[in-house]
């Protein structure tokens, strides 16, 4: 029986705040730090998949290049298709042609990769392992399909949206899945508290899915409770947390290249600053 303790990397979402995570991941790649499993929510999944394929710098590169393209993320997309993020452009044109995703490297990677989605009919999180990025890219799209500005994604009989609705930081789920030594990358500064959604808006848009309505209306409670649990686990030395050292002031659909680069650089700097502690923590044998 192996005494290897499975290591995990848990990546919070956060729309354009996710470029902070991209900065952190590029530093981990530079230093050859790998994990047995990676689980990402929304933007966390989008940047996490480039980590698994070992494509340092890819996230920043295509954000900088296509941020102002109306096919990327825009109200033009939303009005035209019902999706604020361009489905064909972001999930096919960019990875297949414009800034190729290394599908082969992903297939060969020993790291298992999971994207978190929210099931509208049950109101619960689905922790979906992606084994073939090219053929299961719809799970990436579902994980990052923000409510109110995205169409529902249909996948294997399920109706799915943004994983952050049901489980923004899936540390407990990953621990249950056997990943006992986890690094968690957050996109909110220490002390942040999530505020409630507008319940009338939620009910008026998603009235067909009462369980999803309940989940979305309780999202802030679950999020704030998860943050408390993360603090406790961190205090006990059970997990290692990388969080923004300053509040990230970046719009959900940020187009300004200076701001995007700035947030990416904060991620890089934070990761470089904690790197010695992280490497020491990863080498430390886990007792429980």
C-alpha positions, 0 to 999 in steps of 0.5 A: 500500500502506497504511503503517498499523500495525494497533493491537490491544487484548488483554484477559486473563480472570479471572472477577470480576477482570475488573471491573478491566479494565472500569475501564481500558476506561472510561478509554480510552473517556473519552479516545476511545482506539480500536483496529483490533482487540480480542481478549478471553478470558473476562471480557476478552471480556465487558467488551471487547464493551462497549468496542467498542459504546462503552457506558461504565459498562455493565459496572460497572452491571449487575454492581452491579445483578445480582451477588446475583441467583441467576440471574446467577452462583450455585451455585443455577444450577450445581446447577439447570443445570450452569452457574454463570453463568445462560445465559438471564439473562446472555446474553439477558435482560440484554443484550436487555432489562434493560441493553440491549447496543447491537448496532447500535453493535457492527455499525457499529464499525470495530473487529474483535472476537475472543473466544478459546475452547478446543476440547475435541477439539483442546485448542487455542485458537480465535480467533473473530471475532464480527461479529454479537453478537446471533447469535453470542453463544454464542461469548461464552458459550463464551469465559467458560464456566469448566471444572468449573462450566460445560457444554460449549458447542456451536458450528458442530460444535465443543465449546468452553469458556473460552479461558483454558484454552488461551491466557489472554493471546493476544498472540502470536496477535494479532501473528500475525493482523497486529496489530503495535502492542498494548496488553495489559490483565492482571488479575494483579499483577506477579510473579504465577505460576500454579499447576498444576491438580489433574491427577486432577480434570481427568482424572476430569471431562474423560477423554473429551477427552485433548487438553483434559486435556493442555492444562489440566494444562499451563496454568500452564506456558504462562501463566507462559511467556507472562508472561515473553514479555510482560515481554520485549516490554514491555522492548523497547517492542513492547507497552504493558502495563496491569496491576494496581498491587496484588494484586486481592483479589476472589472469583471469584464476588464479591457484595460491592458495596464490593469490586467497586467498589474493584477497578473503581476500581483499574482506573480509577486505574491507567489514568488514571496511565499515560494520558500514557505510553499516548497517547505510545506509541500516537502513536510510529511503529512501526519494525519 
